[in-house]
Amino acid sequence: MQHTTQTIQVTALWKATSKLFAALRIVNSWLADNANNRQKRGHEYRAIRQLHALDDHLLKDIGLHRSQIESAVLTGRVDANRSYWSMR
């Protein structure tokens, strides 16, 4: 009888431990994703700040209008409605 009780207790402990580790893996994954997103936002913010520091002539040389900076940094492309040639 004692052997069966111990087996049931070990099985219950194993199940609880497995659930705990699964929850910890989810939390760890969420924290890692959050840290990566914060780092990415930091890079984007610096790029936007540096591009805003350029004068309009330099922005025009690289094919950007000041109003396109955020969109270009965040999406990786320039708004198709405002091409380089329409800025001339």
Secondary structure, DSSP 8 states (H G I E B T S, - for coil): -HHHHHHHHHHHHHHHHHHHHHHHHHHHHHHHHHHHHHHHHHHHHHHHHHHHHS-HHHHHHTT--GGGHHHHHHHSS--TTS-TGGG-
